[in-house]
Amino acid sequence: MIAQSFRLFTFSLILVIGSAAFLGCSDQDNASQHSDEIGNRKSPIAIASVKANGTYVKVVYGQPYRQGRTIFGELLPWGEIWRTGANEATEITITESVLIGTESVRAGTYSLFTIPEPDSMTLILNYDLGMWGAEDYNPDRDYKRISFPIQQLENPVEAFSIEFSEPDYNSTNMTLTWGLVQVDVPIRFFGE
């Protein structure tokens, strides 16, 4: 009786493991493709976040380094779409509606692209998610485009960075810096 129960248990275990391996075959192909993309990452992943008045804002981006290069106007040509970082397209998640610059932005997750110009940077919130870089960027899927002035820095910033200032009452600044350029993006929380 015990031997028969043990054989039945062993047979069931083999069936479960075999089924899992069989069913996982198609997922393994997808996992392989995903790990290929991850293997192509040349820059570390960084996260910037802020919480105020019941609203949470988080930005996930690849953090490239300057490495002696001239960034804006050379590595990143003026007037061309940029993924706002490295690796996958940068994504911003907003849990409640906010005001970015002068534009009201609904809660959601968006790809965050930018277009650098000599005196301004256009911030683009796009509905498409999960893109590698800006290769599949589709301007028809843009939700908002908002321009902000750039500030020229005296000393170059080595690592591209996105940071939030400490919330002051109902607002914060999302600051993008790299090379000799800084862009401050004011965000106002509507709050509770």
C-alpha positions as a Markdown table, in Angstrom:
| # | Residue | x | y | z |
|---|---|---|---|---|
| 1 | Met | 0.0 | 0.0 | 0.0 |
| 2 | Ile | 2.8 | 2.4 | 0.9 |
| 3 | Ala | 4.8 | 1.4 | -2.1 |
| 4 | Gln | 1.8 | 1.9 | -4.4 |
| 5 | Ser | 1.1 | 5.4 | -2.9 |
| 6 | Phe | 4.8 | 6.3 | -3.3 |
| 7 | Arg | 4.7 | 5.2 | -7.0 |
| 8 | Leu | 1.5 | 7.2 | -7.6 |
| 9 | Phe | 3.1 | 10.3 | -5.9 |
| 10 | Thr | 6.3 | 9.9 | -8.0 |
| 11 | Phe | 4.3 | 9.5 | -11.2 |
| 12 | Ser | 2.2 | 12.6 | -10.4 |
| 13 | Leu | 5.3 | 14.6 | -9.6 |
| 14 | Ile | 6.8 | 13.6 | -13.0 |
| 15 | Leu | 3.6 | 14.6 | -14.8 |
| 16 | Val | 3.6 | 18.0 | -13.0 |
| 17 | Ile | 7.2 | 18.7 | -13.8 |
| 18 | Gly | 6.9 | 17.6 | -17.4 |
| 19 | Ser | 3.8 | 19.7 | -17.9 |
| 20 | Ala | 5.4 | 22.7 | -16.5 |
| 21 | Ala | 8.5 | 22.2 | -18.8 |
| 22 | Phe | 6.2 | 21.7 | -21.8 |
| 23 | Leu | 4.0 | 24.7 | -21.1 |
| 24 | Gly | 7.0 | 26.9 | -20.3 |
| 25 | Cys | 8.6 | 26.4 | -23.7 |
| 26 | Ser | 6.8 | 29.3 | -25.4 |
| 27 | Asp | 7.5 | 31.5 | -22.4 |
| 28 | Gln | 11.1 | 30.6 | -22.5 |
| 29 | Asp | 11.4 | 32.1 | -26.0 |
| 30 | Asn | 9.9 | 35.4 | -24.7 |
| 31 | Ala | 12.2 | 35.3 | -21.7 |
| 32 | Ser | 15.2 | 34.8 | -24.0 |
| 33 | Gln | 14.2 | 37.8 | -26.1 |
| 34 | His | 13.7 | 39.9 | -22.9 |
| 35 | Ser | 17.1 | 38.8 | -21.5 |
| 36 | Asp | 18.7 | 39.7 | -24.9 |
| 37 | Glu | 17.4 | 43.3 | -24.5 |
| 38 | Ile | 18.6 | 43.3 | -20.8 |
| 39 | Gly | 22.0 | 42.1 | -22.0 |
| 40 | Asn | 22.1 | 45.1 | -24.4 |
| 41 | Arg | 21.9 | 47.6 | -21.5 |
| 42 | Lys | 25.0 | 49.7 | -21.4 |
| 43 | Ser | 23.8 | 52.0 | -18.5 |
| 44 | Pro | 22.5 | 51.3 | -15.0 |
| 45 | Ile | 18.9 | 51.7 | -14.2 |
| 46 | Ala | 17.9 | 54.6 | -11.9 |
| 47 | Ile | 14.7 | 55.6 | -10.2 |
| 48 | Ala | 13.6 | 59.0 | -9.1 |
| 49 | Ser | 10.4 | 59.5 | -7.1 |
| 50 | Val | 8.5 | 62.0 | -4.9 |
| 51 | Lys | 5.3 | 61.8 | -2.9 |
| 52 | Ala | 3.2 | 64.8 | -1.8 |
| 53 | Asn | -0.5 | 65.5 | -1.1 |
| 54 | Gly | -1.4 | 61.8 | -1.7 |
| 55 | Thr | 0.2 | 61.8 | -5.1 |
| 56 | Tyr | 3.2 | 59.6 | -6.1 |
| 57 | Val | 5.4 | 60.3 | -9.1 |
| 58 | Lys | 8.1 | 57.9 | -10.2 |
| 59 | Val | 10.5 | 58.0 | -13.1 |
| 60 | Val | 12.5 | 54.9 | -14.2 |
| 61 | Tyr | 15.3 | 55.5 | -16.6 |
| 62 | Gly | 18.7 | 54.3 | -17.9 |
| 63 | Gln | 21.5 | 56.5 | -16.6 |
| 64 | Pro | 24.2 | 57.0 | -19.2 |
| 65 | Tyr | 27.6 | 58.7 | -18.5 |
| 66 | Arg | 29.2 | 61.6 | -20.4 |
| 67 | Gln | 32.7 | 60.0 | -20.7 |
| 68 | Gly | 34.2 | 63.2 | -22.1 |
| 69 | Arg | 31.7 | 63.5 | -24.9 |
| 70 | Thr | 29.8 | 66.7 | -25.8 |
| 71 | Ile | 26.2 | 65.6 | -25.1 |
| 72 | Phe | 23.7 | 68.1 | -26.4 |
| 73 | Gly | 24.2 | 69.3 | -30.0 |
| 74 | Glu | 26.6 | 66.4 | -30.8 |
| 75 | Leu | 25.8 | 63.0 | -29.2 |
| 76 | Leu | 22.2 | 64.1 | -29.0 |
| 77 | Pro | 21.5 | 66.3 | -32.1 |
| 78 | Trp | 19.3 | 69.4 | -31.7 |
| 79 | Gly | 15.7 | 68.9 | -32.7 |
| 80 | Glu | 15.7 | 65.0 | -32.6 |
| 81 | Ile | 13.7 | 62.8 | -30.3 |
| 82 | Trp | 15.6 | 61.3 | -27.3 |
| 83 | Arg | 14.6 | 58.5 | -25.0 |
| 84 | Thr | 15.5 | 60.7 | -22.0 |
| 85 | Gly | 18.2 | 58.4 | -20.8 |
| 86 | Ala | 19.5 | 55.1 | -22.1 |
| 87 | Asn | 18.3 | 51.5 | -22.7 |
| 88 | Glu | 14.5 | 51.2 | -22.6 |
| 89 | Ala | 12.5 | 54.4 | -23.1 |
| 90 | Thr | 12.1 | 56.3 | -19.8 |
| 91 | Glu | 8.8 | 55.9 | -18.1 |
| 92 | Ile | 7.0 | 58.2 | -15.7 |
| 93 | Thr | 4.1 | 57.0 | -13.4 |
| 94 | Ile | 1.7 | 59.5 | -11.8 |
| 95 | Thr | -0.9 | 58.3 | -9.4 |
| 96 | Glu | -3.1 | 61.4 | -9.4 |
| 97 | Ser | -3.6 | 64.2 | -11.8 |
| 98 | Val | -0.9 | 66.9 | -11.6 |
| 99 | Leu | 0.0 | 70.1 | -13.3 |
| 100 | Ile | 3.3 | 69.8 | -15.3 |
| 101 | Gly | 4.4 | 73.3 | -16.3 |
| 102 | Thr | 1.1 | 74.8 | -17.4 |
| 103 | Glu | -0.5 | 71.5 | -18.6 |
| 104 | Ser | -2.9 | 69.3 | -16.6 |
| 105 | Val | -1.7 | 65.7 | -16.8 |
| 106 | Arg | -4.0 | 62.7 | -15.9 |
| 107 | Ala | -2.8 | 59.9 | -13.7 |
| 108 | Gly | -1.1 | 57.1 | -15.6 |
| 109 | Thr | 2.1 | 55.7 | -16.9 |
| 110 | Tyr | 3.7 | 57.3 | -19.9 |
| 111 | Ser | 6.9 | 57.0 | -21.9 |
| 112 | Leu | 8.9 | 60.2 | -21.3 |
| 113 | Phe | 10.7 | 61.5 | -24.4 |
| 114 | Thr | 12.4 | 64.8 | -24.9 |
| 115 | Ile | 13.6 | 66.9 | -27.8 |
| 116 | Pro | 16.6 | 69.0 | -27.0 |
| 117 | Glu | 17.1 | 72.4 | -28.6 |
| 118 | Pro | 19.8 | 75.0 | -27.9 |
| 119 | Asp | 17.5 | 77.1 | -25.7 |
| 120 | Ser | 14.7 | 74.7 | -24.6 |
| 121 | Met | 13.8 | 71.1 | -24.2 |
| 122 | Thr | 10.4 | 69.7 | -25.1 |
| 123 | Leu | 9.1 | 67.1 | -22.7 |
| 124 | Ile | 6.8 | 64.5 | -24.4 |
| 125 | Leu | 4.4 | 62.1 | -22.6 |
| 126 | Asn | 3.6 | 59.2 | -24.9 |
| 127 | Tyr | 1.0 | 56.5 | -24.4 |
| 128 | Asp | 3.2 | 53.6 | -25.8 |
| 129 | Leu | 5.1 | 51.7 | -23.1 |
| 130 | Gly | 7.8 | 49.0 | -23.1 |
| 131 | Met | 9.9 | 50.4 | -26.0 |
| 132 | Trp | 13.6 | 50.0 | -26.5 |
| 133 | Gly | 14.9 | 53.5 | -26.9 |
| 134 | Ala | 13.1 | 55.7 | -29.3 |
| 135 | Glu | 13.2 | 53.3 | -32.2 |
| 136 | Asp | 9.4 | 52.7 | -32.3 |
| 137 | Tyr | 8.5 | 56.2 | -31.1 |
| 138 | Asn | 5.2 | 57.2 | -32.8 |
| 139 | Pro | 4.3 | 60.9 | -32.4 |
| 140 | Asp | 0.6 | 60.0 | -33.1 |
| 141 | Arg | 0.6 | 58.4 | -29.6 |
| 142 | Asp | 1.7 | 61.6 | -27.8 |
| 143 | Tyr | -0.4 | 62.7 | -24.9 |
| 144 | Lys | 1.3 | 66.0 | -24.1 |
| 145 | Arg | 4.2 | 68.1 | -25.4 |
| 146 | Ile | 5.5 | 70.8 | -23.0 |
| 147 | Ser | 8.5 | 73.0 | -23.5 |
| 148 | Phe | 10.9 | 74.2 | -20.8 |
| 149 | Pro | 13.9 | 76.5 | -20.9 |
| 150 | Ile | 17.3 | 75.0 | -20.4 |
| 151 | Gln | 20.0 | 76.4 | -18.1 |
| 152 | Gln | 23.7 | 76.2 | -19.1 |
| 153 | Leu | 25.9 | 74.8 | -16.4 |
| 154 | Glu | 29.5 | 75.9 | -15.7 |
| 155 | Asn | 30.7 | 72.4 | -14.7 |
| 156 | Pro | 29.6 | 69.3 | -16.7 |
| 157 | Val | 27.5 | 66.6 | -15.0 |
| 158 | Glu | 28.9 | 63.2 | -15.6 |
| 159 | Ala | 25.9 | 61.0 | -15.2 |
| 160 | Phe | 22.5 | 61.8 | -16.6 |
| 161 | Ser | 20.2 | 62.4 | -13.7 |
| 162 | Ile | 16.5 | 63.0 | -13.0 |
| 163 | Glu | 15.8 | 64.3 | -9.4 |
| 164 | Phe | 12.9 | 65.7 | -7.6 |
| 165 | Ser | 13.2 | 68.6 | -5.2 |
| 166 | Glu | 11.8 | 68.3 | -1.7 |
| 167 | Pro | 8.0 | 69.1 | -2.0 |
| 168 | Asp | 7.3 | 72.6 | -1.0 |
| 169 | Tyr | 3.6 | 73.0 | -0.1 |
| 170 | Asn | 2.0 | 71.5 | -3.2 |
| 171 | Ser | 4.8 | 71.6 | -5.7 |
| 172 | Thr | 8.2 | 70.1 | -6.7 |
| 173 | Asn | 10.7 | 70.4 | -9.5 |
| 174 | Met | 11.8 | 67.5 | -11.6 |
| 175 | Thr | 15.3 | 68.4 | -12.7 |
| 176 | Leu | 17.1 | 66.8 | -15.6 |
| 177 | Thr | 20.8 | 67.3 | -15.8 |
| 178 | Trp | 23.6 | 66.0 | -18.1 |
| 179 | Gly | 26.7 | 67.5 | -19.6 |
| 180 | Leu | 26.3 | 71.3 | -19.4 |
| 181 | Val | 22.5 | 71.3 | -19.5 |
| 182 | Gln | 19.9 | 71.5 | -16.8 |
| 183 | Val | 16.1 | 71.6 | -17.2 |
| 184 | Asp | 13.7 | 72.3 | -14.4 |
| 185 | Val | 10.2 | 70.9 | -14.8 |
| 186 | Pro | 7.8 | 72.3 | -12.2 |
| 187 | Ile | 5.1 | 69.9 | -11.0 |
| 188 | Arg | 2.1 | 71.0 | -9.0 |
| 189 | Phe | 0.1 | 68.5 | -6.9 |
| 190 | Phe | -3.7 | 69.1 | -6.7 |
| 191 | Gly | -3.7 | 66.9 | -3.6 |
| 192 | Glu | -6.4 | 65.9 | -1.2 |
